[in-house]
């Protein structure tokens, strides 16, 4: 089952462009991200539940690899 999260800003892993009013769609059971886009570009196609986190910035997790 897919779910979506909406946030004021999303910093994707690929590229340095911050998405304002972003939406992240993920598979609930596996946690695998299916899509990251601006909310206005995908909201009309969303059929899954969505949680609006409000005025937050989602960023990738930080990993210390040494």
Secondary structure, 3 states (H helix, E strand, C coil): CEEEEEEEEEECCCCCCEEEEEEEEEECCCCCEEEEEEHHHHHHHCCCEEEECCCCEECCCCCCCC
